[in-house]
Amino acid sequence: MPQVFVPKEIADGETRVACTPETTKRYVKEGLEVLVESGAGRHAHFSDEDYREAGAKVVSGTDADAAWGTADIVFRVFPITPEQASKVKEGAILIGFMSPHKNLDSVRALRDRKVSTIAMELIPRISRAQSMDALSSQASIAGYQAVLMAATYLDKYFPLLMTAAGTIQPAKVVIMGAGVAGLQAIATARRLGAVVEVSDIRPAVKEQVESLGGRFIDFPLDESGEGEGGYARELTPEQLQAQQRVVRQKVVAADAVITTALVPGRPAPKLITKDMVEEMREGAVIVDLAVEQGGNCELSKSGEMVVSDGVTIIGHPNMPTTTPADASLLYARNIQALLLSFTSDGEVTLNLEDEILDGALLTHNGEVRHGPTAEAL
């Protein structure tokens, strides 16, 4: 019977858990043994007793430490440390976010232990893998929370209000990037009653933006900004300057700006410059969801709230952790869909010809299969 181990997350601020009581029940039904480290679900409000009732064995202390070396499959949320990687059973399967370009020492350790590492951020964006797409499930939560955070720190209402003391005009919100996070941000800001304008270099998303009630900001490009897998591609310096010129007047007039623009494997594009912030009104808010990749705003700082010229710039590095229950619920379901796709009658078999596994396998059988990571090493 394959054994699954769910360790407690130890990274500062990480509140999510990679397996919930709901998914535990399914794994047990499929013939897997589930070990959960005591307290693993505490921040997401899943108690040890919840896991026991779902059929898991809750372990702690030396038993939890030993589980690293006995488990056939290990679930993670936050990228594994080199020390933890060295404890994983040789030949085991590790599933979780990896950020391989930032954690090369961990990748080396996993490679040397012949661990089959499935990086959730490498799941291909194809229709068959939608239920496994953890980047999308977590980005949706980030977009939602970014708007709530902006509304909290903004010095005015979001909606249009007709009061006995007169009319309050709605907030003007600019959202930069109409990917999963951006689309959720549009929907949330519109529900709160704001006027929403959206900038994106991919003309194909205009219809989605308008269907959610946003106004698409058109700007000329000599070619589409569409990249591989539906992501935006990196712009040339000239194209980036052209984009900044068009959106500048929208940004400086905005009450709140949500930035979500990311290019896979590249630093986040700088869309909001220091002089643009200087022209914004005092009391405005910027929430930079790309801060962990360098930020879309020149003044953003990861993990900090910066006030510059009266503008509050929020650089929360891990927005999904602010909604731990549902973030964990969705992430655990993503892992469940992935694991059960190569599990049958309690047996786990990795089919390297499967398009999803082929794309997501970071390390396997002593090799680094992900090209950019192999080059970095």
C-alpha positions in Angstrom: 0.0 0.0 0.0 1.7 3.3 -1.1 2.2 5.7 1.8 1.5 9.4 1.4 3.1 11.9 3.9 1.8 15.4 4.5 4.4 17.4 6.5 3.7 20.6 8.3 4.7 23.7 6.4 7.5 25.6 8.1 8.0 28.6 5.9 7.2 32.0 7.5 3.6 33.1 6.7 2.7 29.8 4.9 -0.8 29.0 6.1 -1.9 26.4 3.5 -1.8 22.7 3.6 -1.4 20.3 0.6 -4.0 17.7 1.7 -7.4 18.3 3.4 -9.7 15.9 5.2 -11.8 15.9 2.0 -8.9 14.7 -0.2 -7.7 12.3 2.6 -11.0 10.4 2.4 -10.5 10.0 -1.4 -6.9 8.7 -1.0 -7.9 6.2 1.6 -10.7 5.0 -0.6 -8.3 4.6 -3.5 -6.1 2.3 -1.3 -3.4 4.8 -0.2 -2.2 5.2 3.4 -2.1 8.8 4.5 0.2 10.2 7.2 -0.4 13.8 8.3 2.0 15.6 10.6 0.3 16.9 13.7 -0.7 20.6 13.2 -0.3 20.5 9.4 -3.8 21.9 8.8 -4.0 24.1 11.8 -3.6 27.5 10.0 -6.2 26.4 7.5 -8.5 25.4 10.4 -8.3 21.6 9.8 -7.7 19.9 13.1 -5.8 16.6 13.7 -9.1 15.0 14.6 -10.6 16.0 11.3 -7.8 14.1 9.6 -8.2 11.1 11.8 -11.9 11.0 11.1 -11.1 11.1 7.4 -8.9 8.0 7.8 -5.4 9.5 8.1 -2.8 8.6 10.7 -1.6 11.7 12.6 2.1 11.6 13.4 4.4 13.9 15.4 7.9 14.1 16.8 10.3 11.3 15.8 7.4 9.5 13.9 6.9 12.6 11.7 10.7 12.9 11.1 10.8 9.2 10.2 7.9 9.6 7.8 10.1 11.6 5.4 12.2 8.4 4.9 9.4 5.9 4.6 6.7 7.7 2.5 6.4 6.8 -1.1 4.7 10.1 -1.9 5.3 13.5 -0.2 2.9 16.5 -0.6 4.1 20.1 -0.2 2.9 23.6 -0.7 6.0 25.8 -0.2 9.2 24.7 -2.0 11.1 22.1 -0.1 14.4 23.0 1.7 17.7 21.2 0.9 17.6 19.7 4.4 14.1 18.3 3.9 15.0 17.1 0.4 17.9 15.1 1.8 15.4 13.2 4.0 13.0 12.2 1.3 13.0 8.4 0.6 15.2 7.5 -2.4 13.0 7.0 -5.5 9.9 8.5 -3.8 7.5 11.0 -5.5 7.4 14.6 -4.3 4.5 16.8 -5.4 4.4 20.6 -4.7 5.5 24.0 -5.8 9.3 24.1 -6.4 10.4 27.5 -7.8 13.4 25.6 -9.1 15.3 28.6 -10.3 15.4 29.9 -6.7 16.0 26.5 -5.1 18.8 24.9 -7.0 20.3 23.2 -3.9 17.0 21.5 -3.3 16.8 20.3 -6.9 20.4 18.9 -6.6 19.4 17.0 -3.5 16.3 15.6 -5.1 18.2 14.6 -8.2 20.9 12.8 -6.2 18.2 10.9 -4.3 16.5 9.9 -7.5 13.3 11.5 -6.4 10.5 12.0 -9.0 9.7 15.6 -8.4 6.4 16.9 -9.9 6.5 20.7 -9.8 3.0 22.1 -9.7 4.0 25.3 -11.4 5.1 23.2 -14.4 1.7 21.6 -15.0 1.0 22.2 -18.8 -1.9 24.6 -19.4 -3.9 22.2 -21.5 -7.6 21.4 -21.2 -7.0 17.9 -19.7 -4.9 19.4 -16.9 -7.3 22.2 -15.9 -8.3 20.4 -12.7 -4.6 20.1 -11.8 -3.7 23.8 -12.5 -2.6 25.0 -9.1 -1.2 28.2 -10.5 -4.6 29.2 -11.7 -6.5 28.1 -8.5 -4.1 30.1 -6.3 -4.0 33.1 -8.7 -7.8 33.4 -8.6 -7.6 33.7 -4.8 -4.8 36.3 -5.1 -6.8 38.5 -7.5 -9.8 38.4 -5.2 -7.8 39.2 -2.1 -5.8 42.0 -3.8 -9.0 43.9 -4.5 -10.2 43.5 -0.9 -6.9 44.7 0.3 -7.0 47.7 -2.0 -10.6 48.5 -0.7 -9.4 48.2 2.9 -6.5 50.7 2.5 -8.2 53.1 0.0 -9.4 56.4 1.5 -12.8 56.2 -0.2 -15.7 53.9 -1.1 -15.6 51.6 -4.0 -19.2 51.9 -5.1 -21.3 54.8 -6.3 -23.4 56.0 -3.4 -26.4 58.3 -3.3 -26.6 59.6 0.2 -28.6 62.4 2.0 -25.3 64.3 2.1 -24.9 64.0 -1.7 -23.4 61.6 -4.2 -20.2 59.7 -3.7 -18.5 58.9 -7.0 -17.3 55.3 -7.5 -13.6 54.4 -7.2 -11.5 54.2 -10.4 -9.6 50.9 -10.5 -7.0 50.0 -13.0 -6.0 46.3 -13.3 -2.8 45.5 -15.2 -2.8 42.0 -16.6 -6.0 40.0 -17.5 -4.8 36.5 -16.6 -6.5 34.4 -14.0 -5.6 36.8 -11.1 -6.6 39.8 -13.2 -9.9 38.5 -14.3 -10.8 37.6 -10.7 -9.8 41.1 -9.6 -12.0 42.6 -12.3 -15.0 40.5 -11.2 -14.4 41.4 -7.5 -13.9 45.1 -8.1 -17.0 45.3 -10.2 -19.0 43.5 -7.6 -17.9 46.2 -5.1 -19.1 48.8 -7.5 -15.9 50.3 -8.9 -15.3 51.6 -12.4 -12.7 49.2 -13.8 -10.2 49.7 -16.6 -7.9 46.9 -17.7 -4.5 46.8 -19.5 -3.2 43.7 -21.2 -0.9 43.2 -24.2 -3.0 40.2 -25.4 -5.9 41.5 -27.5 -7.5 38.1 -27.2 -8.5 38.8 -23.6 -10.6 41.9 -24.5 -13.8 40.0 -24.8 -13.3 38.3 -21.4 -12.5 41.7 -19.8 -15.7 43.3 -21.2 -17.8 40.3 -20.3 -16.9 41.0 -16.6 -17.8 44.6 -16.9 -14.3 46.0 -17.3 -13.2 48.5 -19.9 -10.3 47.3 -22.0 -7.4 49.8 -22.6 -6.4 49.4 -26.2 -2.8 50.2 -27.3 -1.0 49.6 -30.5 1.5 46.7 -30.8 3.2 45.7 -34.0 2.6 42.1 -33.0 0.5 40.1 -30.5 1.7 40.0 -26.9 0.5 36.4 -26.6 3.1 33.9 -25.4 3.2 30.1 -24.9 0.5 28.5 -22.9 -1.7 31.6 -22.9 0.8 33.6 -20.9 2.0 37.1 -22.0 5.4 37.2 -23.6 8.2 39.5 -22.7 8.0 42.9 -24.5 10.9 44.7 -26.1 12.0 47.9 -24.2 10.3 50.0 -27.0 7.0 48.0 -26.7 7.1 48.4 -22.9 7.6 52.1 -23.2 4.6 52.3 -25.6 2.5 50.4 -23.2 3.5 52.7 -20.3 2.6 55.8 -22.4 -0.9 54.6 -23.1 -1.7 53.4 -19.6 0.0 56.3 -17.8 -2.9 58.7 -17.9 -5.2 55.9 -16.6 -2.8 55.0 -13.8 -2.2 58.5 -12.5 -6.0 59.1 -12.5 -6.8 55.9 -10.6 -7.8 55.5 -7.0 -6.5 51.9 -6.9 -4.2 49.9 -9.2 -3.8 46.1 -9.1 -0.8 44.7 -11.0 -0.7 41.0 -12.0 1.6 41.0 -15.0 4.1 38.1 -15.1 6.2 36.4 -17.8 7.2 32.8 -17.0 10.8 32.5 -16.2 11.5 36.2 -16.4 11.5 39.2 -14.0 8.2 40.9 -13.8 7.9 43.8 -16.3 8.1 47.3 -14.7 4.8 48.9 -15.7 4.5 51.6 -13.0 7.5 53.9 -12.7 8.5 56.1 -9.8 7.4 59.3 -11.6 4.0 57.7 -12.4 3.5 57.1 -8.6 4.5 60.7 -8.0 1.7 61.9 -10.2 -1.0 59.7 -8.5 -3.2 61.4 -5.9 -2.4 61.1 -2.2 -4.5 58.3 -0.7 -4.4 56.0 -3.8 -3.4 52.4 -3.4 -1.3 50.0 -5.5 -1.3 46.2 -4.9 1.5 44.5 -6.6 0.9 40.8 -7.1 4.1 40.4 -9.0 6.3 41.5 -6.2 8.0 38.1 -5.7 9.3 38.3 -9.3 10.6 41.8 -8.8 7.3 43.6 -9.0 5.4 45.6 -11.7 5.9 48.8 -9.7 9.4 50.2 -9.3 8.8 51.1 -5.7 7.3 47.7 -4.5 9.1 45.8 -1.8 8.3 42.2 -1.0 6.6 41.7 2.3 6.3 45.5 2.9 3.8 48.2 2.7 5.5 51.3 1.2 4.0 54.8 1.3 5.5 57.1 -1.4 4.2 60.6 -2.1 1.0 59.6 -0.2 0.4 56.5 -2.3 0.3 53.1 -0.4 2.1 50.3 -2.3 1.3 46.8 -1.0 3.8 44.0 -1.8 2.3 40.9 -0.2 4.6 38.1 -1.3 2.0 35.2 -1.0 -1.5 36.5 -1.3 -3.3 33.1 -1.3 -2.1 32.5 2.3 -4.6 35.2 3.4 -7.4 32.8 2.5 -6.0 29.6 3.9 -9.1 27.4 4.0 -10.2 27.8 0.4 -6.6 28.1 -0.9 -5.8 24.8 0.7 -9.1 23.2 -0.5 -8.4 24.1 -4.1 -4.7 23.3 -4.0 -5.4 19.9 -2.4 -7.9 19.1 -5.1 -5.3 20.1 -7.8 -2.9 17.5 -6.3 -5.7 14.9 -5.9 -6.6 15.3 -9.6 -2.9 14.9 -10.6 -2.1 12.0 -8.3 -5.2 10.0 -9.2 -4.5 10.4 -12.9 -1.6 8.0 -12.5 -3.0 5.8 -9.7 -5.0 2.7 -10.3 -6.2 0.1 -7.7 -3.8 1.5 -5.1 -0.8 1.3 -7.5 1.1 4.5 -8.5 2.7 4.3 -12.0 4.5 7.3 -13.7 3.9 7.2 -17.4 6.6 9.4 -18.8 4.9 9.5 -22.2 1.9 11.3 -20.6 1.9 14.9 -21.7 1.1 16.3 -18.2 3.8 14.3 -16.4 6.4 14.9 -19.1 5.9 18.6 -18.7 5.7 18.7 -14.9 8.5 16.2 -13.9 11.4 18.4 -12.6 13.6 15.5 -11.5 13.3 11.8 -12.2 15.7 8.8 -11.9 18.7 10.9 -11.1 18.2 13.4 -13.8 16.9 17.0 -14.1 14.3 16.8 -16.8 13.3 20.5 -16.9 15.5 22.2 -19.5 15.9 25.7 -17.9 16.7 24.2 -14.5 19.2 21.8 -16.0 20.9 24.7 -17.7 20.9 26.7 -14.5 22.6 23.8 -12.7 
